[in-house]
Amino acid sequence: MTTVEFHPLRVAAVEPLTDDAVAVTFDVPDDLAPRFRYLPGQHVTLRAEIDGRDVRRSYSVCANANSGTLRVGVKRLPGGVFSTWVTEKLQPGDMVEVMPPVGEFTITPDPQRSRHYGAIAAGSGITPVLSLMSTTLESEPRSRWTLIFGNRRADSIMFFDEVQGLKDKYPDRLHLIHVLSREYPDIDLYAGRIDADRLERFFGTVVPADRIDEWFLCGPYGMVQTAREVLARRGVPPEDIHDELFFAGPVDPSTLIAPEEAEGSVSLRVKLGGRTTETRMDPEMSVLDAALRVRSELPFSCKGGMCASCKARLVTGDVEMTKNYALVESELQAGYILTCQAHPTSDEISVDYDV
């Protein structure tokens, strides 16, 4: 059953990582510890009232899952309401509402497993990958990682010391490749963007793509799609490629606010927490925005089709999704939709958040 349960957590620490990024650690009370256990790579949704608005964003947990520490990395984005608030105003001792961890971009560690994992990350895309690597390198002593990590400059690398610390701790099990787009190392291969040509050069020389069992991609949409295409050409099965998008393009801030009450031609029925509510909506609206008018407690975060916080099952009717960067094929086949991206194409629809 899907329930919306934000919990107020005290900020234990705000650590600067770069000029525009911080790591935020939360105190989790003992009675909430079971709810905030997480698998490496999962994310949490944070909620705060900023300038009178209810603003929510999802951030990946960037700590070793064995530690039990709840910590996220936040990079300030141009015009980013939430990221600017976190990086400029949030202080230790402040309270932030946090939803328990969710997400499928993960690994369930198995001490008996022996696998070669590969990751391609750019910028803040390192946050879930850091959790994946640190947890599995500790929990799976026979597994190893190869990480291709792209950034603009050396001083813009989030979690540089921690990533390097893993390399120092596991020198034979972590192959670390830094790629800088605005600095120029002596070796040309490591200077520039992570594009198709550079990946092909890596796979033809220093990275044996065909010997890596699973790939984890995290970063901007273009990089993730390019990496998928190159890996596919190298014969990597799609089920062995996992991805997480941090942004897919500009987000209109106005879309992050639920619209005012309005009538419409489509009948909408919403089930959450065992309670069903009916309303009407305009087909130009998203299912989520229409439903928020009558059920303000509905789960959502990015509203960009990336985090799956608003996932629900379509029980009756038909919809079209504008974007989908979060649901896998098996979820689509089972009838799940991203309600933030779903627009009705029938006169009546019903969605269920409880399944």
Sequence and secondary structure as in RCSB ss.txt:
>XXXX:A:sequence
MTTVEFHPLRVAAVEPLTDDAVAVTFDVPDDLAPRFRYLPGQHVTLRAEIDGRDVRRSYSVCANANSGTLRVGVK
RLPGGVFSTWVTEKLQPGDMVEVMPPVGEFTITPDPQRSRHYGAIAAGSGITPVLSLMSTTLESEPRSRWTLIFG
NRRADSIMFFDEVQGLKDKYPDRLHLIHVLSREYPDIDLYAGRIDADRLERFFGTVVPADRIDEWFLCGPYGMVQ
TAREVLARRGVPPEDIHDELFFAGPVDPSTLIAPEEAEGSVSLRVKLGGRTTETRMDPEMSVLDAALRVRSELPF
SCKGGMCASCKARLVTGDVEMTKNYALVESELQAGYILTCQAHPTSDEISVDYDV
>XXXX:A:secstr
      EEEEEEEEEEEETTEEEEEEE  GGGTTTT   TT EEEEEEEETTEEEEEEEEB S GGGT EEEEEE
  TT HHHHHHHHH  TT EEEE   B SS     TT   EEEEEEEGGGHHHHHHHHHHHHHH TT EEEEEEE
ESSGGG TTHHHHHHHHHHSTTTEEEEEEESSS  SSGGGBS   HHHHHHHHHTT  GGG SEEEEEE HHHHH
HHHHHHHHTT  GGGEEEEES  S   GGGGS       SEEEEEEETTEEEEEEE TTS HHHHHHTT TT   
S SSSSS TTEEEEEES EEES  SS  HHHHHTTEEETTTEEE SSEEEEETT 
